[in-house]
Amino acid sequence: MREASARAVAWSAAAGVLLVAVLLVSATIGPEPITLRTVAMAALTELAVPVGASVTMHTHAVPVVSGGLPWPALTIAYAAPLQFGVPETAQVIVGTIRLPRIVLGATVGASLAISGAVLQGFFRNPMADPSIVGVSSGAAVGAVAAITLPSVVVIGVQPAAFAGALIAAFTVYAIATKNGHTPTATLLLSGVAVQTLLGAVTSFLVVNSGREIRPAMYWLMGTLHGSRWHDVEAALPVVVVGSAVLLAYARDMNVLLAGEEDAHTLGVDVDRTKRLLLAVASVVTAAAVSFAGAIGFVGLIVPHAVRLVVGPDHRVLLPVSALTGGAFLVAADTVARATATEPPVGIITALIGAPFFLYLLRDREVRAL
């Protein structure tokens, strides 16, 4: 136990250093080059902490009440704990334009990678990824419907994608579950069937989208363009909390690798654990794809490659996959930003991930987990 904890800390620290290095280097790259030192100072200056809170009362108009009602409002003041006197232009470029996109990219990459690692262990198949339970397909239907039918789907692209992802995932689970049991093979086949159906719905919406076809296609290919801090504030808490829950079940996932009967003998509530892992992995993936679109290969290639290095122990695999996935997606998005046409990042991840995955398939024997 102590040795596994030490390995997890050591590998996570190394992956964390890699992630920070990629984040900083990525922020230096763009139409306006900025030095690494300036980026580091601007990033620290951008940090803000709440320094106080106050409650104010104002009148909130309620149609059925004459004169309105007093309504409490909480005001929180923020301040930067560190100030380095960074030039205003550099601070705006780094703090307002580049950092939100980079941090959201790291968040999305981490969520896809840790969900992929969980589902590969869940299905005991290194070819599994977060889309296998219909999350990406459901998000695609929701997002494309919001883009092409804004008068019908009025909640916005991100909420529609998030709702679509969760509805699809839990539909797959409901179809595969019978008498309180969810056979893995049935879940896998249900996911394939629902993905196919939702893919047809998405294609129909795109074909009939008219002038909205370009933003719909950009979302389907995955993009971080236009990311802002409020996107990070919405996605990051879901990913952090969900990842913490998945990490708490790392030992149970290790036991499940031995088979469901052995896991039950060793005291693991198999059905409850499977339900929880599937639900949390689906929520974490939904939070990612609702803001960045259907980015492929991150949830497949990153945990697969990390497993070859650190082994199958989920106590090590999960945190290292998350940190490495964040670094990988930020690096891929940096390549996209540095390209004149700035293609969607999903194209870059496919161009990088597919050849690497083919190399792994040819160079190493792929076995069930």
Secondary structure, DSSP 8 states (H G I E B T S, - for coil): -HHHHHHHHHHHHHHHHHHHHHHHHHHH-SSS---HHHHHHHHHHH--EEEEEEEEEEEE--TTSTT-EEEEEEEEEEE-S------HHHHHIIIIIIHHHHHHHHHHHHHHHHHHHHHHHHHT-TT--GGGGTHHHHHHHHHHHHHH-TTT--S-HHHHHHHHHHHHHHHHHHHH-BTTB--HHHHHHHHHHHHHHHHHHHHHHHHT-GGGHHHHHHHHH---TT--HHHHHHHHHHHHHHHHHHHHTHHHHHHHTT-HHHHHHTT--HHHHHHHHHHHHHHHHHHHHHHH----SHHHHHHHHHHHHH-S-HHHHHHHHHHHHHHHHHHHHHHHHHSTT---HHHHHHHHHHHHHHHHHHHS-----
